[in-house]
Amino acid sequence: MKTLLLFGVSPKKGTGYQVLQLALQQSSEWRCAALVRDAAFAAELNRQGVQTVVGDATDESSVKEICRLAGTNTIIVSTLGGSAGAHYLAQRLIIDTAEQAGISQMLLVTSLGCGDSWHTMSERAKTAFGHAVREKSLAEVWLQTSKLNYEILRPGGLSNGDVTGTGKCFYQQEVHGFIHRTELANVIMQRISASVLDNRIYAVVDPGLTSDNN
């Protein structure tokens, strides 16, 4: 059985948490592990059958311990947010530790505007959260130049809502749009269920969502 190792699962129940819940529904296919910061939340996940380590993704010993527990037959999914200055450092530590632990696959969630899609952001958006996007871009490059097989998903604007089944991945296309966190989780599960990640970057939006119905 393959292990799904998650970074970015929190009590806020964002994308990482939604991925975890979908994987738990496929318990015959996935063993689940997660690094979480909150001990009470870790205990809640333990009761759901999730193996956890309590710690921060910028702490080397915590990341090493959860990678050791996960084992080599593992795919990492990182949906980390993080404060300014910490995001890139955390992702870099995860990637480096995964290599050292013999883990070979990772799916990284960043955002539209990262890397070669920077020019698609408005000046207002660059001012508001450009720093975070630039850090995520650094994490993308670190993963691309690592030894890991990878996929990078750049979702559009995230919001709460139900799974729609209409989220789509776009390769080397400029797209704009929105996607529910639950639907992004659904797309992530589809991607990691493939035999091997394909070392590509995809924009991810739900064409059926607009600013009016999002």
C-alpha positions in Angstrom: 0.0 0.0 0.0 1.3 3.5 -0.9 1.6 6.2 1.8 0.2 9.7 1.2 2.3 12.1 3.2 0.7 15.5 3.6 2.1 18.9 4.6 -0.4 21.6 5.0 -3.2 19.9 6.9 -4.7 22.1 9.6 -7.8 22.7 11.7 -8.8 25.3 9.1 -9.8 22.3 7.0 -8.4 23.8 3.7 -7.2 21.9 0.7 -4.8 19.7 2.5 -7.5 18.5 4.9 -9.9 17.9 2.0 -7.2 15.7 0.3 -6.8 13.8 3.5 -10.5 13.1 3.8 -10.7 11.8 0.3 -7.7 9.5 0.8 -9.3 8.2 4.0 -12.3 7.2 2.0 -9.9 5.0 -0.1 -8.3 3.2 2.9 -7.6 0.1 0.9 -5.3 2.2 -1.4 -3.7 4.8 0.9 -2.0 4.8 4.2 -2.1 8.4 5.4 0.5 10.5 7.4 0.7 14.1 8.1 2.9 16.7 9.9 0.7 19.0 11.9 1.4 21.9 14.3 -1.4 21.4 16.8 -1.3 18.4 19.2 -5.1 18.3 19.8 -5.7 18.3 16.1 -3.1 15.5 15.7 -5.0 13.4 18.2 -8.2 13.9 16.2 -6.4 12.7 13.1 -4.9 9.8 14.9 -8.5 8.7 15.8 -9.2 8.7 12.0 -6.3 6.4 11.4 -3.7 9.0 10.3 -0.1 8.7 11.5 1.1 12.1 12.7 4.1 14.0 13.9 3.5 17.2 15.8 5.9 19.9 14.6 6.6 22.7 12.1 7.6 22.2 8.5 10.6 24.5 9.1 11.9 22.1 11.8 14.4 19.6 10.4 13.9 17.0 13.1 10.1 17.0 12.6 10.3 16.7 8.8 12.8 13.9 9.1 10.7 12.0 11.6 7.5 12.1 9.5 9.4 11.1 6.3 11.0 8.2 8.2 7.6 7.1 9.4 6.1 7.4 6.0 8.7 5.1 4.3 10.0 5.1 0.8 6.8 3.9 -0.9 5.3 7.4 -0.4 4.0 10.3 -2.4 4.2 13.8 -0.8 1.5 16.4 -1.3 2.3 19.8 0.0 -0.4 22.5 0.2 1.5 24.6 2.7 0.8 28.3 3.0 3.1 29.9 5.6 4.2 33.3 6.7 6.5 35.5 4.7 10.1 34.1 4.7 9.0 30.6 5.9 7.2 29.1 2.9 10.3 28.6 0.7 12.4 27.4 3.5 9.8 24.8 4.5 9.3 23.5 1.0 13.0 23.3 0.5 13.5 21.3 3.7 10.7 18.9 2.7 12.2 18.4 -0.8 15.7 17.9 0.5 14.6 15.5 3.3 12.4 13.5 0.9 15.5 12.9 -1.3 17.5 11.8 1.7 14.8 9.5 2.9 14.4 7.8 -0.5 11.0 9.2 -1.3 10.7 9.8 -5.0 7.4 11.6 -5.7 5.9 14.9 -4.7 3.0 17.0 -5.8 3.3 20.7 -4.9 0.4 23.1 -4.8 1.4 26.8 -5.5 -0.8 29.3 -7.3 -1.5 31.1 -10.5 1.1 33.9 -10.9 4.0 31.7 -10.0 7.0 31.2 -12.2 6.4 31.9 -15.9 2.8 33.0 -15.1 4.0 36.0 -13.1 3.1 38.3 -16.0 -0.6 37.3 -15.8 -0.9 39.0 -12.4 -2.3 42.5 -12.1 -0.1 45.2 -10.5 -2.7 45.3 -7.6 -2.3 41.5 -7.1 1.5 41.8 -7.2 1.4 44.4 -4.5 -1.1 42.5 -2.3 0.6 39.0 -2.4 3.4 39.2 -4.8 6.0 38.3 -2.1 4.2 35.1 -1.3 4.0 34.2 -5.0 7.7 34.8 -5.5 8.5 32.5 -2.5 6.2 29.8 -4.1 8.1 30.3 -7.3 11.4 29.6 -5.6 9.9 26.4 -4.2 8.8 25.3 -7.7 12.3 25.7 -9.0 13.8 23.8 -6.1 11.4 20.9 -6.7 12.0 21.0 -10.5 15.8 20.7 -10.0 15.6 18.0 -7.4 15.8 14.2 -8.0 12.0 13.8 -7.3 9.4 13.0 -9.8 7.0 15.9 -9.4 3.9 17.7 -10.5 3.1 21.3 -9.6 -0.4 22.5 -9.6 -1.2 26.3 -9.8 -4.8 26.7 -8.8 -6.8 29.9 -9.5 -8.7 31.7 -6.8 -9.7 29.4 -4.0 -13.1 29.4 -2.2 -15.2 27.1 -0.1 -17.9 25.0 -1.8 -18.9 21.5 -2.9 -17.0 19.2 -5.2 -18.1 20.0 -8.8 -16.3 17.3 -10.8 -15.4 20.0 -13.4 -12.0 21.2 -12.3 -9.5 21.0 -15.1 -5.7 21.0 -15.5 -4.2 23.2 -18.3 -0.7 22.6 -19.5 1.3 25.6 -21.0 -1.9 27.6 -21.3 -2.7 31.0 -19.8 -5.9 30.7 -17.8 -7.7 32.6 -15.2 -10.5 31.5 -12.9 -11.6 30.0 -9.6 -11.9 26.6 -8.0 -13.4 25.2 -4.8 -10.9 23.8 -2.3 -12.8 20.5 -2.3 -12.6 20.3 -6.1 -8.9 21.1 -6.0 -8.5 18.2 -3.6 -10.5 16.0 -6.0 -8.1 17.0 -8.8 -5.1 16.3 -6.6 -6.3 12.8 -5.8 -6.8 12.1 -9.5 -3.3 13.2 -10.3 -1.6 11.2 -7.5 -3.6 8.1 -8.4 -1.7 8.0 -11.7 1.2 5.5 -11.8 4.0 8.2 -12.0 3.9 12.0 -11.8 4.9 13.5 -15.1 7.2 16.4 -14.2 5.0 19.1 -15.5 3.3 22.3 -14.2 -0.4 22.7 -14.6 -2.8 25.6 -14.0 -6.0 24.4 -12.3 -9.3 26.1 -12.5 -13.0 25.2 -12.7 -14.4 26.6 -16.0 -17.9 26.5 -14.6 -17.1 28.9 -11.8 -17.1 32.7 -12.2 -16.8 35.6 -9.8 -20.6 35.7 -9.7 -21.3 32.0 -8.7 -18.0 31.4 -6.9 
